[in-house]
Amino acid sequence: MATKRDKLDVDATTMRDSWRRRAETVVGDVDAMVAAAAPGPPGPDGCAGLDGPGTGPRIPPPGDIAAVVFDPKEGLTANDKTFSRAQLLAAVANALEFGIDADPDGLERLVDDVLEVEGYAVRVPTLGSTVLSSIDRYTTQDILDAEETVRAQTLERFDTGAVQLTGNRAAAAIDVFQVAAGFELSAEQQAAVARVLTAGHGIDALVDVAGAGKSTLMEACRIGWDATGTTYAGATLAAVAAKQLHDASGIPARTVAAWLGEIENGSGLRGVDVLVVDEATMVDDRAAAVLLGEAARTGTKVVGIGDHLQLQAIGPGGWFKETHRLVNGLTLTENRRQEDAAERAALDVWRTGNHELALRMLAEGGRIHPAETADEARSQILPPGAGRGPARGAGPACRGEGQAAARPRPGRCRGTRGPVLDEAHLRRRLPPGAEPAHRRGRPARHRRRGQRHRGGEPGPGTRRAPRPRAGHRPAHPGAAVRRRGRGGPRPGGRPGRHRPGTSGDRVRRGRPRRGPRPAARQARRERGQEPHRAAPGGHVPEGVPRS
């Protein structure tokens, strides 16, 4: 402790000066080293803020920052139509790789420069409270352009006679569908089919509530298009939905992303007379503008189906609702899927946005069973005794828990291949004195008490068969002698095998073979139909064939 130096009270400036002097003794030009290693604004010590060789400017120009923060795929309007100034401040700060200087107003000035870049941000009216700071709201020019494209195409192609069938053909298509399906369409469903086939709008929209039968309507429309040689295709947001549309209505469908790729490559909607956009509310405005613009170029009729009060677009949406208003589209209100009146009422409340009340109505009707844990949810789904392990696909309430646990099929016990049977049920079906025996991966086998089963030890009261002596056959008819091939000559000259009864023999025991009764066997021997089997060391009568 005597050689330990005393601690000195120093401030940050003194430490920086000390570090700088030590660095100068090693590299010489400290400013050049800092500029080359970490380009950026001058530090607190006031050293030179020169850029390093090939590192570019410390702060990117406003145009480059605007291209990053307003990118359609990853920028502020990738998922929302508008953003506040506070959100823009955070986005600009994150876009600065090397940070910004200590001036508190520097970021504000940089944001103002970014907003002044042409072709990006556009001021929109402010909503809500005006007390807080940085509440100004903006959008981007590409969203406004997409909305204008949708609006202009809808109005320009209204009542242009695009793929317009006569009333008789539409009625014939409805009749053919009803005969093939075996049921009649409701009045509003028939009106919707007639509207799609006979209205002649280049862009049409149809709102359908849950269970209104949109797939049924599209199948009836497909029958009318087939009768006139009209080509048709479908567009959905997801590939699973595209397959479901094709299976339900017969209309081949692809994803919206696939259609956008075709448009980018140049083929686009060429050769398609009608494009059915299923769940159109889930398609964002930018993608809708591209589809409608390509449809106008190729003369393709676009029919959008969806409900803006249910599913929404991941990105900035709203084009379907505006299109439905502009064309005065029909709305299907009859729920023909749910038969229970309480379920239909709950779905109607859900469309109004009061989701809490809709869930409460479903719970009161016994349609929703909440659970705290995954095990509790499984116990509510599966009947008692439905297996010793968690069931596969026990329901949404337990999804994500216990993924690594084994999940046998519902309705089967783990380790069996038969139906689920509890032990009491099995015992009632067994013969007296038998016990159920389960083997993993094999059907259940019945085992009497004291009986030795294959693959296990003999039960209580069971005697192990004695090892046969040399020159004698095993005790019961079902036993067989298997020799191990280890050394020793064999009578008869062939080496490498043991003589029967030696230590190399092993008795394989099994169930006795069933054969004819002794009296019947003796009668067959007398008629010469069965040979005599001589015991070891015995003889066979003359005239009797040997075995």
C-alpha positions as CSV (number, residue, x, y, z in Angstrom):
1,M,0.0,0.0,0.0
2,A,3.0,2.3,0.6
3,T,3.8,2.3,-3.2
4,K,0.3,3.0,-4.3
5,R,-0.2,6.4,-5.9
6,D,-2.6,8.8,-4.5
7,K,-6.0,9.3,-6.3
8,L,-6.4,12.6,-8.1
9,D,-9.6,14.5,-8.7
10,V,-9.6,15.1,-12.4
11,D,-12.4,16.2,-14.8
12,A,-13.2,14.9,-18.3
13,T,-11.1,17.6,-20.0
14,T,-8.0,16.7,-18.0
15,M,-8.5,13.0,-19.0
16,R,-9.0,13.8,-22.6
17,D,-5.8,15.9,-22.7
18,S,-4.0,13.0,-21.1
19,W,-5.3,10.5,-23.6
20,R,-4.5,12.8,-26.5
21,R,-0.9,13.2,-25.4
22,R,-0.5,9.5,-25.1
23,A,-2.0,8.9,-28.5
24,E,0.3,11.5,-30.1
25,T,3.3,9.6,-28.9
26,V,2.0,6.5,-30.8
27,V,0.3,7.8,-34.1
28,G,1.4,11.4,-34.3
29,D,-1.7,13.0,-36.0
30,V,-4.6,12.3,-33.7
31,D,-7.1,14.3,-35.7
32,A,-6.5,12.4,-39.0
33,M,-6.7,9.1,-37.1
34,V,-10.1,10.0,-35.6
35,A,-11.5,11.2,-38.9
36,A,-10.5,8.0,-40.7
37,A,-11.7,5.7,-38.0
38,A,-15.0,7.4,-36.9
39,P,-16.2,10.1,-39.3
40,G,-18.8,12.4,-37.8
41,P,-19.3,15.9,-36.3
42,P,-16.6,17.5,-34.1
43,G,-16.3,16.0,-30.6
44,P,-16.7,17.9,-27.3
45,D,-13.0,18.6,-27.2
46,G,-13.3,20.7,-30.4
47,C,-11.0,18.6,-32.5
48,A,-11.1,19.0,-36.2
49,G,-14.1,17.5,-37.9
50,L,-12.5,16.5,-41.1
51,D,-13.9,13.6,-43.1
52,G,-11.8,10.5,-43.5
53,P,-10.7,9.3,-46.9
54,G,-13.7,7.8,-48.9
55,T,-16.1,8.0,-45.9
56,G,-18.5,10.6,-47.4
57,P,-20.2,13.4,-45.5
58,R,-20.9,13.3,-41.8
59,I,-24.7,13.9,-42.2
60,P,-26.3,12.7,-45.5
61,P,-28.1,15.3,-47.6
62,P,-31.9,15.7,-46.9
63,G,-32.8,14.0,-50.1
64,D,-31.0,10.8,-49.1
65,I,-32.7,10.9,-45.7
66,A,-36.1,11.4,-47.3
67,A,-35.6,8.4,-49.5
68,V,-35.0,6.2,-46.4
69,V,-37.7,7.5,-44.0
70,F,-40.4,7.7,-46.8
71,D,-39.6,4.3,-48.4
72,P,-42.9,2.6,-49.4
73,K,-41.8,-0.8,-48.1
74,E,-40.0,0.1,-44.9
75,G,-40.6,3.8,-44.2
76,L,-43.2,5.7,-42.2
77,T,-46.0,4.9,-44.5
78,A,-45.3,1.2,-45.0
79,N,-48.2,0.4,-42.7
80,D,-50.0,3.7,-42.0
81,K,-51.3,6.4,-44.3
82,T,-50.2,9.3,-42.0
83,F,-47.5,10.1,-39.5
84,S,-46.8,12.8,-37.0
85,R,-43.8,15.1,-36.7
86,A,-42.7,13.3,-33.6
87,Q,-42.5,10.0,-35.6
88,L,-40.6,11.8,-38.3
89,L,-38.1,13.1,-35.7
90,A,-37.4,9.6,-34.5
91,A,-37.1,8.2,-38.0
92,V,-34.6,10.9,-39.1
93,A,-32.5,10.4,-36.0
94,N,-32.4,6.6,-36.6
95,A,-31.4,7.2,-40.2
96,L,-28.2,9.1,-39.1
97,E,-25.5,6.4,-39.0
98,F,-23.0,8.6,-37.2
99,G,-25.4,10.6,-35.1
100,I,-25.8,14.3,-34.9
101,D,-24.1,17.2,-33.1
102,A,-25.0,18.3,-29.6
103,D,-27.0,21.3,-30.8
104,P,-30.6,20.7,-29.5
105,D,-32.1,22.5,-32.5
106,G,-30.0,20.6,-35.1
107,L,-32.4,17.7,-35.5
108,E,-35.4,20.0,-35.8
109,R,-33.7,21.9,-38.6
110,L,-32.7,18.7,-40.4
111,V,-36.4,17.5,-40.2
112,D,-37.5,20.8,-41.7
113,D,-35.1,20.2,-44.6
114,V,-36.4,16.7,-45.1
115,L,-40.0,17.9,-45.3
116,E,-39.0,20.4,-47.9
117,V,-37.8,17.7,-50.3
118,E,-40.1,17.6,-53.3
119,G,-42.2,14.5,-54.0
120,Y,-42.3,13.1,-50.5
121,A,-44.1,14.6,-47.5
122,V,-47.5,16.3,-47.7
123,R,-49.2,18.1,-44.8
124,V,-52.6,16.9,-43.8
125,P,-55.2,18.4,-41.4
126,T,-54.3,17.8,-37.7
127,L,-56.7,15.6,-35.7
128,G,-57.2,15.3,-32.0
129,S,-55.6,17.5,-29.3
130,T,-53.5,20.5,-30.2
131,V,-51.9,20.9,-26.8
132,L,-49.0,18.5,-27.3
133,S,-45.9,19.4,-29.3
134,S,-44.9,17.9,-32.7
135,I,-48.5,17.0,-33.5
136,D,-48.4,18.1,-37.1
137,R,-49.5,15.2,-39.4
138,Y,-48.2,14.3,-42.9
139,T,-48.6,11.7,-45.5
140,T,-46.6,10.9,-48.6
141,Q,-47.2,11.7,-52.2
142,D,-47.3,8.1,-53.5
143,I,-50.3,7.4,-51.2
144,L,-52.1,10.3,-52.6
145,D,-51.3,9.2,-56.1
146,A,-52.6,5.7,-55.4
147,E,-55.8,7.1,-54.1
148,E,-56.3,9.3,-57.1
149,T,-55.6,6.5,-59.5
150,V,-58.2,4.3,-57.8
151,R,-60.8,7.1,-57.9
152,A,-60.1,8.1,-61.4
153,Q,-60.2,4.6,-62.8
154,T,-63.5,3.8,-61.0
155,L,-65.2,6.9,-62.4
156,E,-63.8,6.6,-65.9
157,R,-64.8,3.0,-66.3
158,F,-68.3,3.3,-64.7
159,D,-71.1,2.0,-67.0
160,T,-68.8,1.3,-69.9
161,G,-70.3,-2.0,-70.9
162,A,-67.3,-4.1,-69.7
163,V,-68.1,-7.8,-70.0
164,Q,-71.9,-7.1,-69.9
165,L,-74.3,-10.1,-70.2
166,T,-78.0,-9.8,-71.0
167,G,-80.6,-10.4,-68.3
168,N,-81.7,-13.7,-69.9
169,R,-78.2,-15.1,-69.8
170,A,-77.8,-14.0,-66.2
171,A,-81.1,-15.7,-65.2
172,A,-80.1,-18.8,-67.1
173,A,-76.8,-18.9,-65.2
174,I,-78.7,-18.6,-61.9
175,D,-81.1,-21.4,-62.9
176,V,-78.2,-23.7,-63.9
177,F,-76.4,-23.1,-60.7
178,Q,-79.5,-23.8,-58.5
179,V,-80.2,-27.1,-60.3
180,A,-76.6,-28.2,-60.0
181,A,-76.3,-27.1,-56.3
182,G,-79.7,-28.4,-55.2
183,F,-80.8,-25.2,-53.4
184,E,-82.2,-21.8,-54.4
185,L,-80.4,-18.5,-54.0
186,S,-82.0,-15.8,-51.9
187,A,-83.4,-12.7,-53.5
188,E,-80.4,-10.5,-52.6
189,Q,-78.0,-13.2,-53.8
190,Q,-79.8,-13.4,-57.2
191,A,-79.7,-9.6,-57.3
192,A,-75.9,-9.6,-56.6
193,V,-75.2,-12.2,-59.4
194,A,-77.3,-10.2,-61.8
195,R,-75.5,-7.0,-60.9
196,V,-72.0,-8.5,-61.5
197,L,-73.1,-10.1,-64.8
198,T,-75.2,-7.3,-66.3
199,A,-74.1,-3.9,-64.9
200,G,-71.2,-3.5,-67.3
201,H,-69.0,-1.5,-64.9
202,G,-65.3,-1.8,-65.5
203,I,-64.7,-1.7,-61.7
204,D,-67.4,-3.1,-59.4
205,A,-67.5,-3.8,-55.7
206,L,-69.7,-6.1,-53.6
207,V,-69.8,-6.0,-49.8
208,D,-70.7,-9.3,-48.1
209,V,-71.1,-10.0,-44.4
210,A,-69.7,-13.2,-42.9
211,G,-71.6,-16.2,-44.1
212,A,-73.3,-14.4,-47.0
213,G,-72.1,-16.9,-49.5
214,K,-69.7,-15.0,-51.7
215,S,-68.1,-18.3,-53.0
216,T,-71.6,-19.4,-54.1
217,L,-72.2,-16.2,-55.9
218,M,-68.9,-16.4,-57.7
219,E,-69.7,-19.9,-58.9
220,A,-73.0,-18.7,-60.3
221,C,-71.1,-15.9,-62.1
222,R,-68.6,-18.3,-63.4
223,I,-71.3,-20.3,-65.1
224,G,-72.5,-17.2,-66.9
225,W,-69.0,-16.3,-68.0
226,D,-68.4,-19.9,-69.2
227,A,-71.6,-19.7,-71.3
228,T,-70.2,-16.6,-73.2
229,G,-66.6,-17.7,-73.5
230,T,-65.3,-15.1,-71.0
231,T,-61.9,-15.7,-69.4
232,Y,-61.6,-15.1,-65.7
233,A,-59.1,-15.2,-62.9
234,G,-58.9,-14.5,-59.2
235,A,-56.5,-12.5,-57.0
236,T,-56.1,-13.0,-53.2
237,L,-53.7,-11.7,-50.7
238,A,-52.6,-15.2,-49.5
239,A,-52.0,-18.4,-51.5
240,V,-54.3,-20.4,-49.2
241,A,-57.1,-18.1,-50.0
242,A,-56.4,-18.4,-53.7
243,K,-56.8,-22.2,-53.4
244,Q,-60.0,-21.9,-51.4
245,L,-61.5,-19.5,-54.0
246,H,-60.6,-22.0,-56.8
247,D,-62.0,-25.0,-54.9
248,A,-65.3,-23.2,-53.9
249,S,-66.1,-21.4,-57.2
250,G,-63.9,-23.0,-59.9
251,I,-62.1,-19.7,-60.6
252,P,-58.3,-20.2,-60.9
253,A,-56.6,-17.7,-58.6
254,R,-53.2,-16.3,-57.8
255,T,-51.8,-14.1,-55.1
256,V,-51.7,-10.3,-55.6
257,A,-48.0,-10.4,-55.3
258,A,-47.8,-12.9,-58.2
259,W,-50.0,-10.6,-60.3
260,L,-47.8,-7.6,-59.5
261,G,-44.8,-9.6,-60.6
262,E,-46.5,-10.4,-63.9
263,I,-47.3,-6.7,-64.4
264,E,-43.7,-5.8,-63.7
265,N,-42.4,-8.3,-66.1
266,G,-44.7,-7.1,-68.9
267,S,-47.3,-9.8,-69.3
268,G,-49.7,-8.4,-66.8
269,L,-53.5,-9.1,-67.2
270,R,-53.3,-9.8,-70.9
271,G,-55.9,-12.3,-71.9
272,V,-58.0,-12.0,-68.7
273,D,-61.5,-10.6,-69.2
274,V,-62.6,-10.6,-65.5
275,L,-60.4,-10.4,-62.4
276,V,-62.1,-11.3,-59.1
277,V,-60.3,-9.8,-56.1
278,D,-61.4,-11.8,-53.1
279,E,-61.1,-10.1,-49.6
280,A,-60.3,-6.9,-51.4
281,T,-60.2,-5.0,-48.2
282,M,-56.9,-6.7,-47.3
283,V,-55.2,-5.3,-50.5
284,D,-53.4,-2.0,-49.8
285,D,-53.9,1.1,-51.8
286,R,-50.6,0.9,-53.7
287,A,-51.2,-2.6,-54.9
288,A,-54.8,-1.8,-55.8
289,A,-53.7,1.2,-57.9
290,V,-51.3,-1.0,-59.9
291,L,-53.9,-3.6,-60.5
292,L,-56.6,-1.1,-61.6
293,G,-54.1,0.7,-63.8
294,E,-53.2,-2.5,-65.6
295,A,-56.8,-3.5,-65.9
296,A,-57.6,-0.2,-67.6
297,R,-54.7,-0.9,-70.1
298,T,-55.9,-4.4,-70.9
299,G,-59.7,-3.8,-70.7
300,T,-60.1,-6.2,-67.8
301,K,-63.2,-6.0,-65.6
302,V,-62.3,-5.9,-61.9
303,V,-64.8,-7.3,-59.3
304,G,-63.9,-6.6,-55.7
305,I,-65.5,-8.6,-52.9
306,G,-65.0,-8.0,-49.2
307,D,-66.2,-6.2,-46.1
308,H,-64.4,-3.1,-44.8
309,L,-65.9,-3.7,-41.4
310,Q,-64.1,-7.0,-40.9
311,L,-60.6,-7.6,-42.3
312,Q,-58.2,-4.7,-43.0
313,A,-55.1,-4.3,-45.1
314,I,-51.7,-4.6,-43.5
315,G,-50.5,-1.6,-45.4
316,P,-52.4,1.7,-46.0
317,G,-55.9,0.7,-47.2
318,G,-59.3,2.1,-47.8
319,W,-59.6,1.9,-51.6
320,F,-62.4,-0.8,-51.5
321,K,-64.7,1.2,-49.3
322,E,-64.3,4.3,-51.6
323,T,-64.8,2.2,-54.7
324,H,-68.0,0.7,-53.2
325,R,-69.3,4.1,-52.5
326,L,-68.5,5.5,-56.0
327,V,-70.2,2.6,-57.9
328,N,-73.1,2.4,-55.4
329,G,-72.4,-1.3,-54.9
330,L,-74.7,-3.8,-53.3
331,T,-74.3,-5.1,-49.8
332,L,-75.3,-8.7,-48.8
333,T,-76.7,-8.7,-45.3
334,E,-78.1,-12.3,-44.9
335,N,-75.9,-14.6,-43.0
336,R,-76.7,-18.1,-44.3
337,R,-73.8,-19.9,-42.7
338,Q,-74.6,-19.6,-39.0
339,E,-77.9,-21.2,-38.1
340,D,-78.0,-20.0,-34.5
341,A,-79.7,-16.6,-34.0
342,A,-77.3,-15.7,-31.2
343,E,-74.2,-16.3,-33.4
344,R,-75.7,-14.2,-36.1
345,A,-76.5,-11.4,-33.7
346,A,-72.9,-11.5,-32.3
347,L,-71.4,-11.3,-35.8
348,D,-73.6,-8.3,-36.5
349,V,-72.4,-6.6,-33.4
350,W,-68.8,-7.4,-34.3
351,R,-69.2,-5.5,-37.6
352,T,-70.1,-2.4,-35.7
353,G,-66.7,-2.5,-34.0
354,N,-67.9,-3.4,-30.5
355,H,-65.8,-6.5,-30.3
356,E,-66.0,-6.8,-26.5
357,L,-69.8,-7.0,-26.6
358,A,-69.7,-9.5,-29.4
359,L,-67.3,-11.8,-27.4
360,R,-69.5,-11.5,-24.3
361,M,-72.6,-12.5,-26.3
362,L,-70.7,-15.6,-27.7
363,A,-69.5,-16.5,-24.2
364,E,-73.0,-16.3,-22.8
365,G,-74.3,-18.6,-25.5
366,G,-71.6,-21.2,-24.7
367,R,-69.6,-20.5,-27.9
368,I,-66.4,-19.4,-26.2
369,H,-64.7,-21.2,-23.3
370,P,-61.9,-19.2,-21.8
371,A,-59.0,-20.9,-20.2
372,E,-56.0,-19.7,-18.1
373,T,-53.5,-22.4,-19.2
374,A,-53.0,-24.8,-22.1
375,D,-53.8,-27.8,-19.9
376,E,-57.1,-26.3,-18.8
377,A,-58.0,-25.7,-22.4
378,R,-57.2,-29.3,-23.4
379,S,-59.3,-30.6,-20.5
380,Q,-62.2,-28.6,-21.8
381,I,-61.8,-29.8,-25.4
382,L,-61.0,-33.5,-24.8
383,P,-63.3,-35.9,-23.0
384,P,-62.2,-37.6,-19.8
385,G,-59.7,-40.5,-20.4
386,A,-59.0,-39.4,-24.0
387,G,-55.3,-40.1,-23.6
388,R,-52.3,-39.8,-21.2
389,G,-50.6,-37.0,-23.2
390,P,-51.6,-33.6,-24.6
391,A,-53.7,-33.8,-27.7
392,R,-52.4,-32.5,-31.0
393,G,-54.2,-29.3,-32.1
394,A,-56.0,-28.8,-28.8
395,G,-57.2,-25.4,-29.9
396,P,-56.1,-21.8,-30.2
397,A,-56.2,-21.3,-26.4
398,C,-53.1,-23.5,-25.9
399,R,-51.2,-22.7,-29.0
400,G,-47.6,-21.9,-28.4
401,E,-47.4,-23.8,-25.1
402,G,-45.9,-27.2,-24.8
403,Q,-44.7,-27.4,-28.4
404,A,-42.0,-29.9,-27.5
405,A,-44.4,-32.3,-25.8
406,A,-45.5,-35.4,-27.5
407,R,-49.0,-35.0,-28.9
408,P,-50.7,-38.3,-30.0
409,R,-53.7,-38.2,-32.2
410,P,-57.0,-37.3,-30.6
411,G,-59.1,-40.3,-29.9
412,R,-56.1,-42.7,-29.3
413,C,-54.0,-43.7,-26.4
414,R,-50.3,-43.3,-26.5
415,G,-48.7,-46.6,-27.3
416,T,-51.8,-48.2,-28.8
417,R,-53.4,-48.4,-32.2
418,G,-57.0,-49.1,-31.2
419,P,-59.7,-46.7,-30.0
420,V,-59.5,-45.1,-26.6
421,L,-60.7,-47.5,-23.9
422,D,-60.2,-46.9,-20.2
423,E,-59.1,-49.8,-18.0
424,A,-62.5,-50.5,-16.6
425,H,-64.0,-50.9,-20.0
426,L,-61.2,-53.2,-21.1
427,R,-61.6,-55.4,-18.0
428,R,-65.3,-55.8,-18.7
429,R,-64.5,-57.2,-22.2
430,L,-61.7,-59.5,-21.1
431,P,-62.2,-63.2,-20.2
432,P,-62.1,-64.1,-16.5
433,G,-58.6,-64.0,-15.0
434,A,-57.1,-61.9,-17.9
435,E,-55.4,-58.5,-17.6
436,P,-55.0,-55.8,-20.2
437,A,-51.4,-55.5,-21.5
438,H,-50.3,-52.5,-23.5
439,R,-47.1,-52.6,-25.6
440,R,-45.7,-49.4,-27.0
441,G,-46.5,-49.0,-30.7
442,R,-48.5,-52.3,-30.9
443,P,-52.1,-53.2,-30.4
444,A,-53.2,-54.1,-26.8
445,R,-52.9,-57.8,-26.0
446,H,-54.7,-59.8,-23.3
447,R,-52.6,-61.8,-20.8
448,R,-53.9,-64.2,-18.2
449,R,-52.4,-64.1,-14.8
450,G,-49.3,-66.2,-14.6
451,Q,-48.9,-66.6,-18.3
452,R,-45.5,-65.6,-19.8
453,H,-45.9,-63.3,-22.8
454,R,-43.4,-62.6,-25.5
455,G,-40.7,-60.0,-24.7
456,G,-41.3,-60.1,-20.9
457,E,-40.5,-62.2,-17.8
458,P,-42.7,-65.1,-16.7
459,G,-45.6,-64.2,-14.4
460,P,-46.0,-65.4,-10.9
461,G,-46.6,-69.1,-10.6
462,T,-45.0,-69.9,-13.9
463,R,-42.2,-72.4,-14.2
464,R,-39.4,-72.0,-16.7
465,A,-39.1,-75.0,-19.0
466,P,-36.0,-77.1,-18.2
467,R,-33.1,-77.3,-20.6
468,P,-33.3,-80.5,-22.7
469,R,-30.6,-83.1,-22.1
470,A,-28.4,-84.4,-24.9
471,G,-30.1,-86.8,-27.2
472,H,-33.6,-85.9,-26.2
473,R,-36.3,-83.7,-27.8
474,P,-37.7,-80.7,-25.9
475,A,-40.4,-81.3,-23.4
476,H,-43.4,-79.8,-25.2
477,P,-44.2,-79.9,-28.9
478,G,-43.9,-76.2,-29.5
479,A,-40.2,-75.9,-28.4
480,A,-37.5,-75.8,-31.0
481,V,-33.7,-76.1,-30.6
482,R,-31.6,-73.4,-32.2
483,R,-27.8,-74.0,-32.3
484,R,-25.2,-71.3,-32.0
485,G,-22.4,-71.5,-34.6
486,R,-19.4,-71.5,-32.3
487,G,-16.8,-74.2,-32.8
488,G,-17.2,-77.9,-32.3
489,P,-17.6,-80.6,-35.0
490,R,-21.1,-82.0,-35.7
491,P,-22.0,-85.7,-36.1
492,G,-22.0,-86.2,-39.8
493,G,-18.8,-84.4,-40.6
494,R,-19.8,-80.7,-41.0
495,P,-17.7,-78.5,-38.7
496,G,-18.7,-75.4,-36.9
497,R,-22.0,-76.6,-35.2
498,H,-22.7,-78.0,-31.8
499,R,-24.3,-81.4,-31.0
500,P,-27.8,-81.2,-29.7
501,G,-28.0,-80.8,-26.0
502,T,-24.6,-79.2,-25.5
503,S,-23.9,-75.9,-23.9
504,G,-24.2,-74.1,-27.2
505,D,-27.9,-74.9,-27.6
506,R,-30.6,-72.5,-26.8
507,V,-34.3,-73.4,-26.3
508,R,-36.8,-71.1,-28.0
509,R,-40.1,-71.4,-26.2
510,G,-43.4,-70.4,-27.6
511,R,-47.0,-71.5,-27.7
512,P,-47.6,-75.2,-28.5
513,R,-48.5,-75.9,-32.1
514,R,-52.0,-77.2,-32.5
515,G,-52.4,-80.4,-34.4
516,P,-54.9,-83.1,-34.9
517,R,-56.2,-85.0,-31.9
518,P,-54.4,-88.2,-30.9
519,A,-57.2,-90.5,-32.1
520,A,-57.4,-88.8,-35.4
521,R,-53.6,-88.8,-35.8
522,Q,-53.5,-92.6,-35.0
523,A,-56.2,-93.3,-37.6
524,R,-54.3,-91.3,-40.2
525,R,-51.1,-93.2,-39.4
526,E,-52.8,-96.5,-39.9
527,R,-54.1,-95.4,-43.3
528,G,-50.5,-94.3,-44.2
529,Q,-51.5,-90.7,-44.6
530,E,-49.2,-89.5,-41.8
531,P,-45.6,-90.8,-41.2
532,H,-44.5,-92.1,-37.9
533,R,-42.0,-89.9,-36.1
534,A,-39.4,-91.9,-34.3
535,A,-38.2,-90.7,-30.9
536,P,-34.4,-90.2,-30.5
537,G,-32.9,-93.7,-30.2
538,G,-36.2,-95.4,-31.1
539,H,-37.2,-97.4,-34.2
540,V,-39.9,-97.3,-36.9
541,P,-41.9,-100.4,-37.8
542,E,-41.2,-101.9,-41.2
543,G,-43.4,-100.7,-44.1
544,V,-44.1,-97.4,-42.4
545,P,-42.5,-94.4,-44.1
546,R,-40.1,-92.4,-42.0
547,S,-40.5,-88.7,-41.5
